[in-house]
Amino acid sequence: VQLQASGGGLVQSGGSLRLSCVVSDPIFRISDAGWYRQTPGKQRELVASISPVHKTNYVESVKGRFTISRENIKNMVYLQMSNLIPEDTAVYFCYVNDSLSHNWYWGQGTQVTVSS
């Protein structure tokens, strides 16, 4: 199972970005997926997750600003990020938690930088 993330970049505070992640295996369609982020010296933080039936969860700091979604037919998971703040600066990683094997698969990470 391979994941390819895209959509990161440099944006000013208050701006928006949309991250995308394509998954190579249709196991995605019955598995939880989502996004983590990591900054130097800190542990990786779960930002948002989404179940196969579109149940979502968010870390408190992004509620109301970020929206996670998925398109099962395309094996895609997205993270729409709005009202970005400098504290959102991080490398963002998409993941899939295989519902059959319980293995975790990760994308390569995409850098998001928010300038003040």
N, C-alpha and C positions, 0 to 999 in steps of 0.2 A: 504494500500500500504506500503510495507516494502522494505527498501534498505539496502544492505549489501556491505560495502566497504572493500577492501583488497589491499595489495601491498605496504604499507608504510614500512619504515625502516630507517636504518642509512647508509649513503653513503658519500663518500668523494666528495669534490668539484670537479666538472667536470664529475661526474658520472651520471648514469641514473637510473630511476625507472619507473615502469609502475603500475599505479593504476587502479583497476577494481571495478565496482559497478554493482551488479545484482539487478534488480527490480522485485518485486513479482507479479506485475499486468500488464497485456498487455496494459493498458492505456499508458504505457511508449511509445508505438509505435507511438502515435499521439501527444506526449507531448515534450516540450523543456526539456532538461536535462543539467547537467553540474557539475562543481566543484567550491566550495568556499574554502578558507583557512582562518585560524585564528591563531594569535599569542597572547600571554597574553598581556592584556592591549590595544589591538587594535581591531577595528571593523572587522567583517568578511568581506573578500574581494572576489569578484567574480574573479575567475581565468580564466575560459573558459566556454562557453556554446555551445550547438549544438541543432539545430532544428530537427524535424522529417525527414526533407529532407536534412539533413547534412550541413546546413548553420552554420558556426562557427564564434565565436567571442572570442577574447582574451584580457586580460588586457595587457597594453603596455609592462610591465616588463617581460612578458614570451613569447612574440612574437618571433618566430624563434627558440625557445628552447622547447616549449611544443606543443603537438598535441592532440587534443580531437577527439574521434571517437565513433561510436556506432554501435551495431549490433542489429537491431530491432527484428530479428527473435529469438535472445537469450535474449532479454530484458537486454542488457548489455551496459554500457557506460565506456569508458576508458580515461585515461589521461597518455600519454607517455611523460615523463619528461627527457630531456637531458641537458647536460651542466649545471648541478645543481650548485647553488651557496648558500652560507650560508643564504642569505636573503630569500631563498625558504623554510627555516625551518618553519614548521607550522603543525597544524592539518588540514587535508584536508577532506572536507565533500562533498559527492555527493548529488545531489538533482534532483527532478523531479517536474516540474510545470504542474500539471494536466490540460490539455487543456479544459476539460469539466467543472470541478468544480472550477478551478483556485486555488485549494489548493496546497500548497507546501509540499513536503515530503522529509525527510532528512535521510541520512545514519548516522551511529554512529560515523564517523570520524576515520581517520587513520593518525598516526603520521609519518611525514617525517622530518628527521633530516639530515642536510648537514654539515659535518665538514670541516673546512678550512685546 
